[in-house]
Every structure is written in C-alpha cells, then in structure tokens.
Amino acid sequence: LRAALARGRVRRRLPALLLAIAVLGSALKDSDLVPDTPLRNKRNPLNVYFVKVAWAWTLWLLLPFITLTTYELARSKLLYGRAKSALLVLRRLGALLVGTAVWFLCTELFVYVENLTGECSLRAKPGQPPRLYASKRECHQDSGVWDGFDISGHCFLLSYCAMMILEEVAVLEALSIEHSSRLRVVINVLLVSLCSLAAIWVFMFLCTALYFHDFSQKLLGVLIGLSAWYGTYRFWYLKPFSPGLPLPNIPLSSKKYSYSR
C-alpha cells in the first residue's frame, strides 16, 4: 500500500475517475438503469455516520497523521532541531485550517445559491394568503418542499476529502522508520484508516452519482471540490507563505534528504 501511494498513480488518476463517475452515474440514473438498493435511502448507515460528518472524519485522522509524519521527517531527514521541527508541524497543520475554511465557505455558498434560486411548494390554508418563504429552512418548518438549485455538497466534499487524503499520505515517499519502532505501527494504522476512509468517500461518491441530484448539480459540485484541491495543493501550497506540501521542495542531491522506497 505504501509503495502504491508513493508512486502517485492513484493520486494522478483520481480526478479523472471522479469526473467519469459523475457523468456515467448520472447517465444511468437518468436512464432508470440503477437497481433499487438500501443505498438509495438517505438514512443508510454509511450516509448517516460517515458522509454527514465527512469533514470531521477526515480532519481527526489527518491531524495525528500530519503531526507524526511531519515531525519525524523534519527530525530524521532534514536534520532540524526540535523547535524548528515543531514549527514545521504547525505550518503543515495549517492545511487542515485551510480545508476547514474551504468546507465552511463552500457549504455556505451552496445554501445561499439554493435559497436564492428556490421557491416553496406549499398549499395555503383556507382563508389565509399565500406566504412567501425566504429560505429552505423556513419552508421545511411549515412542511413544504423547497425547489432550488441544490449544488451537490456530497460530490464537493467527498471529492475534496479524498484528494486531500491522497496528497497528505504522499509524505510516505520520503519517510523511513525502523520496523521495530512503535511509531511505525501507529503511522501504519493511521495510513490504513485514511486509505479505508478515502475508499468509502469514493464509494459514496458513486452512490451519490447513481441515486441523487441532477447531473448539473453533481458536475458543479465535483468541479468545485477538484478546484479547491488544485488551487491549494497544486498552486497556493507551492508558495513560500502557505502551509506547504507534505514533501518539502529540497534538491534530491541534498545530503540532508533522501528518498526511501
């Protein structure tokens, strides 16, 4: 698993895979070729206990993983002291703050767009004038149905979380720890947990593509998720004033740094 992630093929191919899933899944949904399964129900356990709190799962697993791997890399490979290693860890943990900000702002944007473009379908009670509803929440409070452009938050968040996990585990390409070390056991447990979580995110992304939302809503959701990933890990994190990438930009010829497969 470490070797497969170090080669980076999964990380390079996942964006195209997610776009293909969104397109093909929507085509199957519109053609009524999708079988009726428990996953069609929004109350299925994977959706309730994982997808609904997807960012929390991603955050709390990446937090110890980034902390341990960054500190060990800085200490053993870059020959930093404890103080500089700790500062590097804090800098890298800034990626989680950025991810939290991306999640919050995009979620708020999706709610704003849905409220702006929607209207409430609700029969007025006899003798009462029709009421105008300003938001989806107000409509649901009166048992109405809100019809607006609902950008798929699932497609956005699941694609963003999966890409973020694959970017962060790339640090394993440069990290070598003694087999008898307890730290190696902890990092391997976190690695397996993160990869399992990423697999769940991709699977639930497939379920969203097959059972929920219109094609345009899903496509826009995954495009925003991939744009958030690309804008951070492929653009901003290359700049000096940023959380930086999991693997520091150090020349391969440097005596302080070497790759270990």
C-alpha positions in Angstrom: 0.0 0.0 0.0 2.8 2.4 0.9 4.6 1.6 -2.5 1.4 2.2 -4.5 0.8 5.5 -2.8 4.4 6.6 -3.2 4.2 6.1 -7.0 1.4 8.6 -7.1 -0.7 6.9 -9.8 -3.8 6.8 -7.7 -3.4 10.5 -6.9 -2.9 11.5 -10.5 -5.9 9.4 -11.8 -8.5 10.0 -9.2 -9.7 13.4 -10.5 -10.5 11.9 -13.9 -12.1 8.9 -12.2 -14.4 11.1 -10.1 -15.5 13.1 -13.2 -16.2 9.9 -15.1 -18.2 8.5 -12.1 -20.3 11.8 -12.0 -21.0 11.6 -15.8 -21.7 7.8 -16.1 -23.6 7.6 -12.8 -25.9 10.5 -13.9 -26.5 8.8 -17.3 -27.5 5.6 -15.6 -29.8 7.4 -13.2 -31.5 9.4 -16.0 -32.0 6.1 -17.9 -33.6 4.4 -14.9 -31.0 1.6 -15.1 -30.0 1.8 -11.4 -31.3 -1.0 -9.2 -33.2 -0.2 -6.1 -30.9 -0.8 -3.1 -30.8 0.4 0.5 -28.2 3.0 -0.6 -31.0 4.9 -2.2 -32.3 5.7 1.2 -30.6 8.8 2.7 -30.8 7.2 6.1 -28.5 4.4 5.3 -25.7 3.9 7.9 -22.8 5.0 5.6 -24.5 8.2 4.8 -25.6 9.0 8.3 -22.5 8.0 10.2 -19.8 8.8 7.6 -20.8 11.2 4.8 -22.9 13.6 7.0 -19.7 14.1 9.1 -17.2 13.5 6.3 -15.0 16.5 7.1 -14.9 15.5 10.8 -13.6 12.0 10.0 -11.0 13.4 7.5 -9.9 16.1 10.0 -9.4 13.9 13.0 -7.5 11.2 11.1 -5.3 13.6 9.2 -4.5 15.6 12.4 -2.3 12.9 14.1 -1.0 11.6 10.7 0.3 15.0 9.6 1.7 15.7 13.1 3.7 12.5 13.4 4.9 12.2 9.8 5.9 15.8 9.5 7.8 15.8 12.8 9.6 12.5 12.0 10.5 13.7 8.5 11.8 17.0 9.8 13.8 15.4 12.6 15.3 12.4 10.7 15.6 13.6 7.1 16.0 17.4 7.3 18.1 17.4 10.5 16.1 20.1 12.1 16.1 20.7 15.9 13.0 20.1 18.0 12.0 23.8 17.8 12.2 24.0 14.0 10.5 20.6 13.6 7.6 21.8 15.8 7.3 24.9 13.8 7.2 22.9 10.6 4.5 20.7 12.1 2.4 23.8 13.0 2.8 25.1 9.5 1.7 21.8 7.9 -1.3 21.6 10.2 -2.4 24.9 8.6 -3.6 22.8 5.7 -6.3 21.5 8.0 -7.4 25.0 8.8 -7.5 25.9 5.1 -9.5 22.7 4.5 -12.0 23.7 7.2 -12.3 27.2 5.7 -12.9 25.7 2.3 -15.5 23.3 3.6 -17.4 26.1 5.6 -17.3 28.7 2.8 -18.4 26.3 0.1 -21.2 24.9 2.2 -22.5 28.4 3.0 -22.3 29.2 -0.7 -24.3 26.2 -1.7 -27.0 27.1 0.9 -27.1 30.7 -0.4 -27.4 29.6 -4.0 -30.2 27.2 -3.2 -32.1 29.8 -1.2 -31.6 32.4 -3.9 -32.9 30.2 -6.7 -35.7 28.3 -5.0 -39.3 28.6 -4.0 -41.5 26.8 -1.6 -44.2 24.4 -2.7 -46.9 24.5 -0.1 -50.7 24.7 -0.2 -52.0 27.7 1.7 -54.5 27.0 4.4 -58.2 28.0 3.7 -58.7 31.7 4.5 -55.0 32.5 4.7 -53.0 34.4 2.0 -50.0 32.5 0.5 -46.8 33.1 2.4 -43.5 34.0 0.9 -40.6 32.0 2.2 -37.1 33.4 2.1 -35.2 30.1 2.8 -35.3 26.4 2.6 -35.3 26.2 6.4 -38.5 28.3 6.7 -40.2 26.2 4.1 -39.3 22.9 5.8 -40.6 24.3 9.1 -44.1 24.5 7.6 -43.7 21.0 6.0 -43.2 22.5 2.5 -40.9 21.3 -0.3 -38.2 23.7 -1.4 -37.3 23.6 -5.1 -34.0 25.3 -5.8 -30.6 24.6 -7.5 -29.1 22.3 -5.0 -25.3 22.0 -5.8 -24.2 18.6 -4.6 -22.4 19.1 -1.3 -21.7 15.4 -1.2 -19.9 15.5 -4.6 -17.9 18.6 -3.5 -16.9 17.3 0.0 -16.2 13.7 -0.9 -14.0 14.6 -3.9 -12.1 17.2 -1.9 -11.6 14.9 1.1 -10.4 12.0 -1.0 -7.9 14.2 -2.9 -6.7 15.8 0.3 -6.0 12.4 1.9 -4.1 11.2 -1.1 -2.0 14.3 -1.1 -1.1 14.1 2.6 -0.1 10.4 2.5 2.4 11.2 -0.2 4.8 12.0 2.7 5.4 8.3 2.9 7.6 8.5 -0.2 10.3 10.1 1.9 9.7 8.6 5.3 11.6 5.6 6.6 11.1 4.3 10.1 12.7 1.3 11.8 10.4 -1.8 11.6 10.6 -2.3 15.3 9.5 1.2 16.1 6.2 1.8 17.8 5.9 5.0 15.7 5.9 2.9 12.6 2.9 0.8 13.9 1.0 4.0 14.7 1.6 5.6 11.3 0.7 2.3 9.5 -2.6 2.1 11.4 -3.3 5.7 10.5 -2.4 5.0 6.9 -4.7 2.1 6.6 -7.5 4.1 8.3 -7.0 7.0 5.9 -7.0 4.8 2.8 -10.1 3.0 4.0 -11.8 6.3 4.6 -10.8 7.5 1.1 -12.3 4.3 -0.4 -15.5 5.0 1.5 -15.6 8.5 0.1 -15.2 7.3 -3.4 -17.8 4.6 -3.0 -20.3 7.1 -1.5 -19.5 9.5 -4.3 -20.5 6.7 -6.7 -23.8 6.3 -4.7 -24.5 10.0 -4.9 -23.9 9.9 -8.7 -26.3 7.0 -9.1 -29.2 8.0 -6.8 -29.2 11.7 -6.0 -29.2 15.2 -7.6 -29.3 16.3 -11.2 -26.3 16.0 -13.5 -25.5 19.7 -13.5 -25.7 19.8 -9.7 -23.3 16.9 -9.3 -20.9 18.1 -12.0 -20.7 21.6 -10.4 -20.2 20.0 -7.0 -17.2 17.8 -8.1 -15.7 20.6 -10.2 -15.7 22.9 -7.1 -14.2 20.1 -5.0 -11.4 19.4 -7.5 -10.8 23.2 -8.0 -10.4 23.6 -4.2 -7.8 20.8 -4.2 -6.0 22.1 -7.3 -6.0 25.7 -6.0 -4.4 24.6 -2.7 -2.1 21.7 -3.4 -1.1 22.5 -7.0 -0.9 26.3 -6.7 -1.0 28.0 -3.3 1.0 25.4 -1.3 3.9 25.9 -3.7 4.2 29.5 -2.5 6.5 30.4 0.5 3.7 31.9 2.6 1.5 28.8 2.8 1.1 25.5 4.8 3.4 23.9 2.2 3.3 20.5 0.7 3.8 17.2 2.6 7.1 16.7 0.9 9.4 19.8 1.1 11.0 21.1 -2.0 14.5 20.1 -1.3 17.0 19.1 -4.0 17.4 15.4 -4.4 21.2 15.8 -4.2 21.0 17.3 -0.7 22.8 15.3 1.9 20.0 16.2 4.4 17.3 14.5 2.3 17.0 11.2 0.5 14.1 9.2 -0.8 13.3 5.8 0.7 11.1 3.3 -1.0 
